[in-house]
Amino acid sequence: MPLPSISNSVLLERAGVDTAKELATRRPDKLHTRIVETKEREHVCKQPPSLAMVEGWVQQAKELAKTLSY
């Protein structure tokens, strides 16, 4: 599954997802709905990502190594 494109990254940010850690906590179905609403309201891209793509992004975010320590 490819990573989000630039326009989809903007959609994610405008839908309220700022970090990969935050993305990993999101429910893909609800995030997809929010992305579609954001796309319709702000016209960021021509076509929003599919639910399967959003599911893939969330899964990838969950699999990322936790490299920051405090």
Buried (B, 14 or more C-beta within 10 A) or exposed (E): EEEBEEBBBBBBBBBEBEEEEEBBEBEBEEBBBBBBEBBEEEEBBEEBBEBEBBBBBBEBBEEEEEEEEE
